[in-house]
Amino acid sequence: MNWSLYVCGGCLLLTSGLLACMTGRSRRWHRLADKRLLLLRHMIEMAYLYKDRPQQFAHTFCAEIAARKLRNAGIVESSARPTGSEDEEDERFLVGLLDAGFTRKEVCAIFNLKSVNCFYVKYHRAKKKLARMEKRSPRTGKQRVPRPDLKS
């Protein structure tokens, strides 16, 4: 008799945990969609303001889609783990843009790169640097060294 109560209670706890997880994920996606919509509305408003001045629009538009402004706008999900420098954050943002489905040409425009070849160089350097950072210990920042076996 008691075991059936335990099983029902466990199922109820498991179901409520799954529901809470799904609700949190839904809220996070909703916030991300809201941020993207807000950015789109800002760009449309800017197009309306500068419709008679295409040179000024082009300059302002390029300034608005700069990597640091877009990163701070939160349009791409990023890791909550803080890093030390702006360059490291830009590298994570570059990889995040590609993971989010942005094309190479779009990323070139965001990072103000001259060609797609420049993008590939930047991307591979960023991947290499991030891979090196992942190998480091999160607390000390030093490289993890395997311990020698002292049983001999």
ROLOLO-367139 format. One line per field, with one value per atom (N, C-alpha, C, O): residue number from 1; residue in three letters; atom name; x, y, z. Coordinates in nm, 3 decimals. Each point is the difference from the previous one (the first is absolute). Example, Ala and Ser with C-alpha at 12.3 -4.5 7.8 and 13.67 -1.06 7.14 Angstrom:
BEGIN
n (1  1  1  1  2  2  2  2);
res (ALA  ALA  ALA  ALA  SER  SER  SER  SER);
atom (N  CA  C  O  N  CA  C  O);
px (1.319  -0.089  0.090  0.104  -0.139  0.082  -0.077  0.051);
py (-0.569  0.119  0.120  -0.002  0.107  0.119  0.109  0.111);
pz (0.780  0.000  0.000  0.066  -0.138  0.006  0.073  0.017);
***
This chain:
BEGIN
n (1  1  1  1  2  2  2  2  3  3  3  3  4  4  4  4  5  5  5  5  6  6  6  6  7  7  7  7  8  8  8  8  9  9  9  9  10  10  10  10  11  11  11  11  12  12  12  12  13  13  13  13  14  14  14  14  15  15  15  15  16  16  16  16  17  17  17  17  18  18  18  18  19  19  19  19  20  20  20  20  21  21  21  21  22  22  22  22  23  23  23  23  24  24  24  24  25  25  25  25  26  26  26  26  27  27  27  27  28  28  28  28  29  29  29  29  30  30  30  30  31  31  31  31  32  32  32  32  33  33  33  33  34  34  34  34  35  35  35  35  36  36  36  36  37  37  37  37  38  38  38  38  39  39  39  39  40  40  40  40  41  41  41  41  42  42  42  42  43  43  43  43  44  44  44  44  45  45  45  45  46  46  46  46  47  47  47  47  48  48  48  48  49  49  49  49  50  50  50  50  51  51  51  51  52  52  52  52  53  53  53  53  54  54  54  54  55  55  55  55  56  56  56  56  57  57  57  57  58  58  58  58  59  59  59  59  60  60  60  60  61  61  61  61  62  62  62  62  63  63  63  63  64  64  64  64  65  65  65  65  66  66  66  66  67  67  67  67  68  68  68  68  69  69  69  69  70  70  70  70  71  71  71  71  72  72  72  72  73  73  73  73  74  74  74  74  75  75  75  75  76  76  76  76  77  77  77  77  78  78  78  78  79  79  79  79  80  80  80  80  81  81  81  81  82  82  82  82  83  83  83  83  84  84  84  84  85  85  85  85  86  86  86  86  87  87  87  87  88  88  88  88  89  89  89  89  90  90  90  90  91  91  91  91  92  92  92  92  93  93  93  93  94  94  94  94  95  95  95  95  96  96  96  96  97  97  97  97  98  98  98  98  99  99  99  99  100  100  100  100  101  101  101  101  102  102  102  102  103  103  103  103  104  104  104  104  105  105  105  105  106  106  106  106  107  107  107  107  108  108  108  108  109  109  109  109  110  110  110  110  111  111  111  111  112  112  112  112  113  113  113  113  114  114  114  114  115  115  115  115  116  116  116  116  117  117  117  117  118  118  118  118  119  119  119  119  120  120  120  120  121  121  121  121  122  122  122  122  123  123  123  123  124  124  124  124  125  125  125  125  126  126  126  126  127  127  127  127  128  128  128  128  129  129  129  129  130  130  130  130  131  131  131  131  132  132  132  132  133  133  133  133  134  134  134  134  135  135  135  135  136  136  136  136  137  137  137  137  138  138  138  138  139  139  139  139  140  140  140  140  141  141  141  141  142  142  142  142  143  143  143  143  144  144  144  144  145  145  145  145  146  146  146  146  147  147  147  147  148  148  148  148  149  149  149  149  150  150  150  150  151  151  151  151  152  152  152  152);
res (MET  MET  MET  MET  ASN  ASN  ASN  ASN  TRP  TRP  TRP  TRP  SER  SER  SER  SER  LEU  LEU  LEU  LEU  TYR  TYR  TYR  TYR  VAL  VAL  VAL  VAL  CYS  CYS  CYS  CYS  GLY  GLY  GLY  GLY  GLY  GLY  GLY  GLY  CYS  CYS  CYS  CYS  LEU  LEU  LEU  LEU  LEU  LEU  LEU  LEU  LEU  LEU  LEU  LEU  THR  THR  THR  THR  SER  SER  SER  SER  GLY  GLY  GLY  GLY  LEU  LEU  LEU  LEU  LEU  LEU  LEU  LEU  ALA  ALA  ALA  ALA  CYS  CYS  CYS  CYS  MET  MET  MET  MET  THR  THR  THR  THR  GLY  GLY  GLY  GLY  ARG  ARG  ARG  ARG  SER  SER  SER  SER  ARG  ARG  ARG  ARG  ARG  ARG  ARG  ARG  TRP  TRP  TRP  TRP  HIS  HIS  HIS  HIS  ARG  ARG  ARG  ARG  LEU  LEU  LEU  LEU  ALA  ALA  ALA  ALA  ASP  ASP  ASP  ASP  LYS  LYS  LYS  LYS  ARG  ARG  ARG  ARG  LEU  LEU  LEU  LEU  LEU  LEU  LEU  LEU  LEU  LEU  LEU  LEU  LEU  LEU  LEU  LEU  ARG  ARG  ARG  ARG  HIS  HIS  HIS  HIS  MET  MET  MET  MET  ILE  ILE  ILE  ILE  GLU  GLU  GLU  GLU  MET  MET  MET  MET  ALA  ALA  ALA  ALA  TYR  TYR  TYR  TYR  LEU  LEU  LEU  LEU  TYR  TYR  TYR  TYR  LYS  LYS  LYS  LYS  ASP  ASP  ASP  ASP  ARG  ARG  ARG  ARG  PRO  PRO  PRO  PRO  GLN  GLN  GLN  GLN  GLN  GLN  GLN  GLN  PHE  PHE  PHE  PHE  ALA  ALA  ALA  ALA  HIS  HIS  HIS  HIS  THR  THR  THR  THR  PHE  PHE  PHE  PHE  CYS  CYS  CYS  CYS  ALA  ALA  ALA  ALA  GLU  GLU  GLU  GLU  ILE  ILE  ILE  ILE  ALA  ALA  ALA  ALA  ALA  ALA  ALA  ALA  ARG  ARG  ARG  ARG  LYS  LYS  LYS  LYS  LEU  LEU  LEU  LEU  ARG  ARG  ARG  ARG  ASN  ASN  ASN  ASN  ALA  ALA  ALA  ALA  GLY  GLY  GLY  GLY  ILE  ILE  ILE  ILE  VAL  VAL  VAL  VAL  GLU  GLU  GLU  GLU  SER  SER  SER  SER  SER  SER  SER  SER  ALA  ALA  ALA  ALA  ARG  ARG  ARG  ARG  PRO  PRO  PRO  PRO  THR  THR  THR  THR  GLY  GLY  GLY  GLY  SER  SER  SER  SER  GLU  GLU  GLU  GLU  ASP  ASP  ASP  ASP  GLU  GLU  GLU  GLU  GLU  GLU  GLU  GLU  ASP  ASP  ASP  ASP  GLU  GLU  GLU  GLU  ARG  ARG  ARG  ARG  PHE  PHE  PHE  PHE  LEU  LEU  LEU  LEU  VAL  VAL  VAL  VAL  GLY  GLY  GLY  GLY  LEU  LEU  LEU  LEU  LEU  LEU  LEU  LEU  ASP  ASP  ASP  ASP  ALA  ALA  ALA  ALA  GLY  GLY  GLY  GLY  PHE  PHE  PHE  PHE  THR  THR  THR  THR  ARG  ARG  ARG  ARG  LYS  LYS  LYS  LYS  GLU  GLU  GLU  GLU  VAL  VAL  VAL  VAL  CYS  CYS  CYS  CYS  ALA  ALA  ALA  ALA  ILE  ILE  ILE  ILE  PHE  PHE  PHE  PHE  ASN  ASN  ASN  ASN  LEU  LEU  LEU  LEU  LYS  LYS  LYS  LYS  SER  SER  SER  SER  VAL  VAL  VAL  VAL  ASN  ASN  ASN  ASN  CYS  CYS  CYS  CYS  PHE  PHE  PHE  PHE  TYR  TYR  TYR  TYR  VAL  VAL  VAL  VAL  LYS  LYS  LYS  LYS  TYR  TYR  TYR  TYR  HIS  HIS  HIS  HIS  ARG  ARG  ARG  ARG  ALA  ALA  ALA  ALA  LYS  LYS  LYS  LYS  LYS  LYS  LYS  LYS  LYS  LYS  LYS  LYS  LEU  LEU  LEU  LEU  ALA  ALA  ALA  ALA  ARG  ARG  ARG  ARG  MET  MET  MET  MET  GLU  GLU  GLU  GLU  LYS  LYS  LYS  LYS  ARG  ARG  ARG  ARG  SER  SER  SER  SER  PRO  PRO  PRO  PRO  ARG  ARG  ARG  ARG  THR  THR  THR  THR  GLY  GLY  GLY  GLY  LYS  LYS  LYS  LYS  GLN  GLN  GLN  GLN  ARG  ARG  ARG  ARG  VAL  VAL  VAL  VAL  PRO  PRO  PRO  PRO  ARG  ARG  ARG  ARG  PRO  PRO  PRO  PRO  ASP  ASP  ASP  ASP  LEU  LEU  LEU  LEU  LYS  LYS  LYS  LYS  SER  SER  SER  SER);
atom (N  CA  C  O  N  CA  C  O  N  CA  C  O  N  CA  C  O  N  CA  C  O  N  CA  C  O  N  CA  C  O  N  CA  C  O  N  CA  C  O  N  CA  C  O  N  CA  C  O  N  CA  C  O  N  CA  C  O  N  CA  C  O  N  CA  C  O  N  CA  C  O  N  CA  C  O  N  CA  C  O  N  CA  C  O  N  CA  C  O  N  CA  C  O  N  CA  C  O  N  CA  C  O  N  CA  C  O  N  CA  C  O  N  CA  C  O  N  CA  C  O  N  CA  C  O  N  CA  C  O  N  CA  C  O  N  CA  C  O  N  CA  C  O  N  CA  C  O  N  CA  C  O  N  CA  C  O  N  CA  C  O  N  CA  C  O  N  CA  C  O  N  CA  C  O  N  CA  C  O  N  CA  C  O  N  CA  C  O  N  CA  C  O  N  CA  C  O  N  CA  C  O  N  CA  C  O  N  CA  C  O  N  CA  C  O  N  CA  C  O  N  CA  C  O  N  CA  C  O  N  CA  C  O  N  CA  C  O  N  CA  C  O  N  CA  C  O  N  CA  C  O  N  CA  C  O  N  CA  C  O  N  CA  C  O  N  CA  C  O  N  CA  C  O  N  CA  C  O  N  CA  C  O  N  CA  C  O  N  CA  C  O  N  CA  C  O  N  CA  C  O  N  CA  C  O  N  CA  C  O  N  CA  C  O  N  CA  C  O  N  CA  C  O  N  CA  C  O  N  CA  C  O  N  CA  C  O  N  CA  C  O  N  CA  C  O  N  CA  C  O  N  CA  C  O  N  CA  C  O  N  CA  C  O  N  CA  C  O  N  CA  C  O  N  CA  C  O  N  CA  C  O  N  CA  C  O  N  CA  C  O  N  CA  C  O  N  CA  C  O  N  CA  C  O  N  CA  C  O  N  CA  C  O  N  CA  C  O  N  CA  C  O  N  CA  C  O  N  CA  C  O  N  CA  C  O  N  CA  C  O  N  CA  C  O  N  CA  C  O  N  CA  C  O  N  CA  C  O  N  CA  C  O  N  CA  C  O  N  CA  C  O  N  CA  C  O  N  CA  C  O  N  CA  C  O  N  CA  C  O  N  CA  C  O  N  CA  C  O  N  CA  C  O  N  CA  C  O  N  CA  C  O  N  CA  C  O  N  CA  C  O  N  CA  C  O  N  CA  C  O  N  CA  C  O  N  CA  C  O  N  CA  C  O  N  CA  C  O  N  CA  C  O  N  CA  C  O  N  CA  C  O  N  CA  C  O  N  CA  C  O  N  CA  C  O  N  CA  C  O  N  CA  C  O  N  CA  C  O  N  CA  C  O  N  CA  C  O  N  CA  C  O  N  CA  C  O  N  CA  C  O  N  CA  C  O  N  CA  C  O  N  CA  C  O  N  CA  C  O  N  CA  C  O  N  CA  C  O  N  CA  C  O  N  CA  C  O  N  CA  C  O  N  CA  C  O  N  CA  C  O  N  CA  C  O  N  CA  C  O  N  CA  C  O  N  CA  C  O  N  CA  C  O);
px (0.082  -0.082  0.087  -0.023  0.123  0.086  0.083  0.027  0.016  0.084  -0.075  0.060  -0.192  -0.077  -0.008  0.000  -0.005  0.002  0.136  0.006  0.100  0.133  0.016  0.058  -0.108  0.008  -0.082  0.046  -0.166  -0.084  0.062  -0.001  0.055  0.067  0.122  0.023  0.055  0.117  -0.039  0.064  -0.169  -0.048  -0.050  0.024  -0.092  -0.050  0.115  -0.005  0.109  0.116  0.074  0.042  -0.028  0.066  -0.077  0.059  -0.190  -0.083  0.007  0.009  -0.012  0.007  0.137  0.010  0.095  0.134  0.013  0.057  -0.111  0.002  -0.080  0.041  -0.155  -0.083  0.071  -0.007  0.075  0.075  0.114  0.024  0.045  0.109  -0.052  0.062  -0.173  -0.058  -0.049  0.012  -0.066  -0.046  0.117  -0.010  0.119  0.119  0.058  0.039  -0.034  0.053  -0.091  0.047  -0.178  -0.095  0.015  -0.004  0.022  0.019  0.128  0.002  0.105  0.127  -0.014  0.051  -0.119  -0.021  -0.090  0.018  -0.115  -0.090  0.077  -0.022  0.111  0.082  0.092  0.017  0.041  0.087  -0.077  0.049  -0.169  -0.084  -0.038  -0.004  -0.025  -0.033  0.118  -0.018  0.138  0.118  0.024  0.035  -0.055  0.019  -0.105  0.032  -0.154  -0.106  0.027  -0.024  0.073  0.034  0.112  -0.006  0.106  0.107  -0.053  0.038  -0.125  -0.060  -0.081  0.008  -0.084  -0.079  0.092  -0.030  0.141  0.096  0.058  0.016  0.014  0.055  -0.105  0.034  -0.157  -0.107  -0.019  -0.018  0.021  -0.012  0.116  -0.019  0.138  0.116  -0.013  0.038  -0.092  -0.022  -0.098  0.016  -0.117  -0.098  0.065  -0.026  0.109  0.062  0.098  0.007  0.066  0.105  -0.037  0.090  -0.217  -0.038  0.040  0.018  -0.005  0.040  0.151  0.050  0.022  0.146  0.069  0.037  -0.020  0.055  0.144  0.036  0.046  0.138  0.003  0.073  -0.153  -0.005  -0.063  0.040  -0.139  -0.060  0.103  0.008  0.071  0.101  0.101  0.037  0.006  0.096  -0.061  0.062  -0.184  -0.067  -0.033  0.012  -0.053  -0.034  0.123  -0.008  0.122  0.123  0.040  0.051  -0.074  0.032  -0.094  0.040  -0.165  -0.099  0.021  -0.035  0.091  0.019  0.140  0.042  0.032  0.133  -0.011  -0.100  0.203  -0.003  -0.029  -0.081  0.144  -0.018  -0.140  -0.054  -0.005  -0.137  -0.098  -0.090  0.108  -0.089  0.019  -0.096  0.220  0.025  -0.069  -0.059  0.066  -0.064  -0.152  -0.070  0.019  -0.146  -0.058  -0.120  0.202  -0.047  -0.086  -0.095  0.125  -0.082  0.041  -0.072  0.188  0.048  0.027  0.063  -0.109  0.025  0.148  0.067  -0.015  0.141  0.012  -0.095  0.215  0.021  0.000  0.043  -0.090  -0.007  0.136  0.016  0.082  0.132  0.075  0.027  0.007  0.072  0.145  0.061  -0.006  0.141  0.071  -0.063  0.193  0.079  -0.003  -0.005  0.007  0.016  -0.112  -0.076  0.070  -0.100  0.029  -0.093  0.221  0.036  -0.049  -0.047  0.058  -0.049  -0.152  -0.054  -0.014  -0.145  -0.038  -0.097  0.175  -0.026  0.019  -0.076  0.177  0.024  -0.114  -0.045  -0.002  -0.115  -0.125  -0.080  0.065  -0.114  0.007  -0.103  0.222  0.017  -0.044  -0.074  0.118  -0.039  -0.150  -0.066  0.014  -0.143  -0.086  -0.108  0.155  -0.074  -0.008  -0.105  0.214  -0.002  -0.090  -0.073  0.077  -0.087  -0.147  -0.087  0.059  -0.137  -0.051  -0.119  0.206  -0.045  0.033  -0.049  0.132  0.040  0.096  0.079  -0.085  0.090  0.135  0.014  0.084  0.134  0.001  0.071  -0.147  -0.006  -0.062  0.044  -0.145  -0.063  0.098  0.006  0.071  0.099  0.110  0.052  -0.015  0.099  -0.051  0.076  -0.204  -0.056  -0.002  0.026  -0.058  -0.007  0.137  0.014  0.088  0.136  0.084  0.119  -0.180  0.067  0.124  0.107  -0.123  0.109  -0.010  -0.110  0.224  0.004  -0.051  -0.066  0.096  -0.041  -0.029  0.025  -0.078  -0.032  0.129  0.001  0.106  0.129  0.048  0.054  -0.074  0.035  -0.085  0.047  -0.172  -0.087  0.056  0.006  0.034  0.050  0.124  0.015  0.073  0.119  -0.042  0.047  -0.136  -0.046  -0.072  0.020  -0.104  -0.077  0.091  -0.018  0.114  0.087  0.092  0.030  0.013  0.079  -0.084  0.048  -0.172  -0.090  -0.027  0.003  -0.030  -0.025  0.121  -0.014  0.132  0.123  0.020  0.035  -0.058  0.018  -0.104  0.033  -0.157  -0.104  0.026  -0.029  0.082  0.033  0.111  -0.003  0.103  0.106  -0.055  0.042  -0.138  -0.058  -0.081  -0.005  -0.059  -0.080  0.088  -0.046  0.171  0.091  0.051  0.048  -0.058  0.051  -0.096  -0.121  0.176  -0.080  -0.083  0.052  -0.181  -0.085  0.040  -0.024  0.084  0.031  0.136  0.010  0.092  0.134  0.042  0.087  -0.146  0.040  0.124  0.049  0.003  0.118  -0.041  -0.110  0.200  -0.026  -0.008  0.078  -0.172  -0.012  0.108  0.019  0.051  0.106  -0.040  -0.036  0.041  -0.037  0.098  0.120  -0.170  0.082  0.076  -0.058  0.185  0.073  -0.044  -0.042  0.052  -0.038  0.113  0.112  -0.139  0.103  0.009  0.069  -0.136  -0.002  0.123  0.016  0.071  0.114  0.110  0.101);
py (-0.119  0.119  0.125  0.092  -0.088  0.117  0.019  0.113  -0.224  0.012  0.067  0.069  -0.091  0.064  0.152  0.077  -0.034  0.144  0.061  0.111  -0.185  0.048  0.012  0.097  -0.194  0.003  0.115  0.073  -0.055  0.111  0.135  0.092  -0.081  0.124  0.030  0.114  -0.218  0.017  0.043  0.088  -0.148  0.039  0.144  0.075  -0.037  0.136  0.100  0.105  -0.136  0.087  0.009  0.108  -0.218  -0.003  0.083  0.077  -0.092  0.076  0.150  0.080  -0.042  0.142  0.057  0.116  -0.194  0.045  0.023  0.099  -0.193  0.016  0.121  0.073  -0.052  0.115  0.131  0.095  -0.089  0.121  0.025  0.115  -0.220  0.014  0.051  0.088  -0.142  0.042  0.144  0.074  -0.034  0.137  0.097  0.106  -0.140  0.086  0.014  0.110  -0.219  0.004  0.083  0.075  -0.088  0.077  0.149  0.081  -0.044  0.141  0.055  0.113  -0.193  0.044  0.023  0.100  -0.190  0.017  0.119  0.070  -0.045  0.114  0.132  0.094  -0.088  0.120  0.023  0.114  -0.220  0.011  0.051  0.085  -0.136  0.047  0.146  0.076  -0.035  0.140  0.092  0.108  -0.150  0.081  0.014  0.107  -0.217  0.005  0.090  0.075  -0.082  0.085  0.147  0.086  -0.056  0.136  0.055  0.116  -0.199  0.043  0.025  0.098  -0.184  0.018  0.129  0.074  -0.047  0.125  0.122  0.102  -0.112  0.110  0.025  0.115  -0.222  0.014  0.059  0.082  -0.121  0.055  0.148  0.080  -0.043  0.141  0.081  0.112  -0.170  0.067  0.018  0.104  -0.206  0.011  0.112  0.071  -0.055  0.107  0.138  0.093  -0.081  0.128  0.045  0.119  -0.213  0.034  -0.034  -0.015  0.003  -0.042  0.102  -0.038  0.165  0.103  0.021  0.072  -0.135  0.018  -0.136  -0.051  -0.010  -0.136  -0.011  -0.103  0.205  -0.005  -0.006  -0.079  0.162  0.002  -0.129  -0.050  -0.003  -0.127  -0.113  -0.079  0.074  -0.106  0.010  -0.102  0.222  0.017  -0.038  -0.070  0.115  -0.030  -0.148  -0.060  0.001  -0.143  -0.084  -0.092  0.124  -0.074  0.015  -0.094  0.210  0.021  -0.081  -0.048  0.034  -0.073  -0.151  -0.070  0.019  -0.145  -0.042  -0.112  0.200  -0.035  -0.114  -0.013  -0.068  -0.123  0.027  -0.071  0.171  0.023  0.049  -0.035  0.115  0.046  -0.116  -0.013  -0.072  -0.115  -0.100  -0.060  0.043  -0.092  0.050  -0.079  0.208  0.057  0.002  0.005  -0.009  -0.002  -0.136  -0.010  -0.094  -0.131  -0.072  -0.069  0.085  -0.065  -0.144  -0.075  0.036  -0.137  -0.053  0.069  -0.189  -0.057  -0.022  -0.055  0.097  -0.021  -0.066  -0.005  -0.045  -0.066  0.104  0.114  -0.153  0.092  0.013  0.079  -0.157  0.001  0.126  0.018  0.069  0.122  -0.030  -0.092  0.168  -0.015  0.130  0.099  -0.098  0.113  0.120  0.113  -0.133  0.115  0.009  -0.094  0.212  0.025  -0.087  -0.046  0.023  -0.081  -0.144  -0.060  0.005  -0.136  -0.005  -0.096  0.199  0.006  0.011  -0.060  0.138  0.011  -0.134  -0.034  -0.041  -0.131  -0.096  -0.074  0.077  -0.085  0.044  -0.084  0.214  0.053  -0.042  -0.033  0.033  -0.044  -0.144  -0.033  -0.053  -0.141  -0.015  -0.082  0.163  -0.004  0.043  -0.055  0.154  0.042  -0.112  -0.023  -0.046  -0.112  -0.112  -0.060  0.033  -0.103  0.038  -0.086  0.218  0.048  0.001  0.025  -0.051  -0.010  0.119  0.007  0.086  0.112  -0.049  -0.091  0.153  -0.038  0.067  0.092  -0.139  0.056  0.147  0.082  -0.048  0.138  0.092  0.113  -0.162  0.079  0.025  0.109  -0.213  0.015  0.096  0.076  -0.078  0.096  0.143  0.089  -0.067  0.134  0.042  0.115  -0.208  0.031  0.033  0.093  -0.168  0.021  0.092  0.017  0.042  0.095  -0.063  0.061  -0.182  -0.069  0.026  0.014  -0.008  0.037  -0.111  0.027  -0.153  -0.110  -0.125  -0.004  -0.095  -0.126  -0.071  -0.074  0.094  -0.059  0.054  -0.074  0.203  0.059  -0.063  -0.022  -0.007  -0.066  -0.136  -0.032  -0.048  -0.133  0.005  -0.082  0.178  0.014  0.033  -0.062  0.160  0.041  -0.114  -0.023  -0.050  -0.109  -0.113  -0.049  0.009  -0.110  0.040  -0.082  0.207  0.047  0.003  -0.036  0.079  0.004  -0.140  -0.024  -0.071  -0.138  -0.058  -0.069  0.097  -0.052  0.059  -0.071  0.201  0.067  -0.048  -0.021  0.005  -0.047  -0.144  -0.037  -0.045  -0.138  -0.002  -0.080  0.169  0.011  0.044  -0.048  0.142  0.050  -0.107  -0.003  -0.084  -0.108  -0.099  -0.065  0.052  -0.094  0.054  -0.076  0.207  0.061  -0.022  -0.018  0.020  -0.015  0.125  0.111  -0.124  0.119  0.087  0.121  -0.178  0.080  0.071  0.119  -0.192  0.056  0.058  0.087  -0.131  0.047  -0.070  0.032  -0.129  -0.074  -0.126  -0.053  0.007  -0.120  -0.121  -0.012  -0.076  -0.121  -0.098  -0.030  -0.019  -0.097  -0.130  0.001  -0.114  -0.127  -0.036  0.023  -0.077  -0.038  -0.130  -0.093  0.087  -0.125  -0.106  0.032  -0.155  -0.111  -0.024  -0.032  0.048  -0.009  -0.139  -0.017  -0.081  -0.134  -0.083  -0.109  0.155  -0.082  -0.008  -0.066);
pz (0.000  0.000  0.000  -0.079  0.168  0.009  -0.125  -0.041  -0.021  -0.120  -0.115  -0.082  0.075  -0.107  0.022  -0.097  0.222  0.029  -0.038  -0.053  0.081  -0.036  -0.152  -0.049  -0.024  -0.146  -0.056  -0.088  0.139  -0.047  0.036  -0.081  0.200  0.041  -0.086  -0.039  0.010  -0.087  -0.140  -0.058  0.004  -0.133  -0.001  -0.095  0.202  0.010  0.007  -0.064  0.142  0.010  -0.135  -0.040  -0.026  -0.130  -0.102  -0.076  0.075  -0.093  0.029  -0.093  0.220  0.034  -0.034  -0.041  0.057  -0.037  -0.150  -0.044  -0.035  -0.145  -0.045  -0.090  0.153  -0.033  0.032  -0.078  0.192  0.038  -0.099  -0.037  -0.005  -0.097  -0.134  -0.061  0.015  -0.127  0.007  -0.097  0.211  0.017  -0.004  -0.063  0.129  -0.001  -0.139  -0.041  -0.032  -0.136  -0.090  -0.085  0.104  -0.079  0.027  -0.093  0.219  0.035  -0.062  -0.049  0.051  -0.057  -0.150  -0.052  -0.019  -0.144  -0.028  -0.100  0.187  -0.017  0.016  -0.077  0.178  0.019  -0.120  -0.044  -0.008  -0.116  -0.121  -0.074  0.053  -0.111  0.018  -0.097  0.220  0.026  -0.030  -0.057  0.094  -0.027  -0.150  -0.049  -0.024  -0.144  -0.065  -0.093  0.139  -0.054  0.031  -0.085  0.203  0.036  -0.089  -0.042  0.013  -0.090  -0.140  -0.065  0.017  -0.133  -0.005  -0.099  0.201  0.004  0.001  -0.062  0.133  0.003  -0.140  -0.041  -0.031  -0.135  -0.096  -0.086  0.102  -0.085  0.030  -0.092  0.219  0.037  -0.058  -0.047  0.052  -0.056  -0.152  -0.054  -0.013  -0.144  -0.031  -0.099  0.181  -0.020  0.021  -0.077  0.181  0.030  -0.108  -0.031  -0.026  -0.096  -0.144  -0.083  0.051  -0.135  -0.107  -0.116  0.152  -0.096  -0.004  -0.086  0.180  0.008  0.000  0.106  -0.223  -0.006  0.052  0.058  -0.078  0.050  0.153  0.059  0.003  0.145  0.054  0.105  -0.178  0.040  -0.002  0.094  -0.201  -0.011  0.114  0.059  -0.027  0.109  0.135  0.080  -0.055  0.127  0.011  0.107  -0.218  0.000  0.034  0.081  -0.143  0.029  0.146  0.061  -0.005  0.142  0.090  0.106  -0.149  0.082  -0.004  0.095  -0.204  -0.007  0.038  -0.029  0.093  0.047  0.101  0.071  -0.068  0.081  0.147  0.061  -0.004  0.144  0.033  0.105  -0.193  0.024  -0.009  0.083  -0.184  -0.014  0.114  0.047  -0.003  0.111  0.126  0.073  -0.048  0.119  -0.012  0.101  -0.225  -0.020  0.038  0.026  -0.022  0.043  -0.103  0.037  -0.166  -0.102  -0.024  -0.066  0.118  -0.014  0.139  0.082  -0.053  0.131  0.018  -0.088  0.201  0.028  0.137  0.078  -0.053  0.128  0.110  -0.020  0.135  0.113  0.069  0.093  -0.141  0.062  -0.042  -0.119  0.213  -0.036  -0.034  0.057  -0.148  -0.034  0.029  0.038  -0.057  0.040  -0.092  0.048  -0.180  -0.087  -0.103  -0.021  -0.041  -0.105  -0.123  -0.066  0.037  -0.116  0.015  -0.097  0.217  0.024  -0.016  -0.054  0.100  -0.016  -0.147  -0.044  -0.032  -0.145  -0.069  -0.091  0.132  -0.061  0.031  -0.087  0.210  0.035  -0.077  -0.041  0.022  -0.074  -0.146  -0.060  0.002  -0.139  -0.016  -0.093  0.181  -0.007  0.027  -0.062  0.154  0.030  -0.118  -0.022  -0.054  -0.119  -0.102  -0.060  0.040  -0.095  0.049  -0.079  0.209  0.056  -0.011  -0.010  0.012  -0.009  -0.144  -0.023  -0.074  -0.138  -0.088  -0.112  0.159  -0.083  -0.108  0.023  -0.141  -0.109  0.019  0.081  -0.157  0.010  -0.044  0.060  -0.162  -0.048  0.106  0.018  0.051  0.107  0.114  0.056  -0.022  0.107  -0.043  0.082  -0.211  -0.051  0.016  0.037  -0.064  0.016  0.147  0.032  0.056  0.143  0.057  0.080  -0.121  0.053  -0.087  0.025  -0.127  -0.089  -0.065  -0.002  -0.050  -0.067  -0.150  -0.054  -0.013  -0.141  -0.092  -0.100  0.134  -0.088  0.083  0.121  -0.187  0.068  0.041  0.099  -0.174  0.038  0.134  0.082  -0.059  0.131  0.110  0.112  -0.146  0.097  0.040  0.119  -0.219  0.030  0.089  0.090  -0.115  0.085  0.142  0.095  -0.079  0.133  0.071  0.119  -0.194  0.058  0.050  0.111  -0.192  0.041  0.116  0.086  -0.084  0.114  0.127  0.108  -0.121  0.116  0.052  0.121  -0.212  0.043  0.072  0.101  -0.156  0.061  0.140  0.094  -0.082  0.130  0.101  0.117  -0.161  0.091  0.043  0.114  -0.205  0.037  0.104  0.093  -0.108  0.099  0.135  0.105  -0.109  0.125  0.070  0.123  -0.199  0.060  0.074  0.095  -0.137  0.066  0.132  0.084  -0.066  0.123  0.115  -0.019  0.136  0.121  0.021  -0.014  0.048  0.017  0.119  -0.004  0.108  0.118  -0.012  0.029  -0.071  0.002  -0.133  -0.004  -0.104  -0.131  -0.051  -0.108  0.186  -0.043  -0.074  0.019  -0.101  -0.078  0.093  0.095  -0.121  0.080  -0.040  -0.118  0.218  -0.024  0.068  0.117  -0.192  0.064  0.110  -0.014  0.121  0.114  -0.032  -0.056  0.090  -0.022  0.100  0.112  -0.153  0.087  0.101  -0.041  0.168  0.105  0.060  0.100  -0.155  0.060  -0.033  0.055  -0.141  -0.042  0.100  -0.024);
***
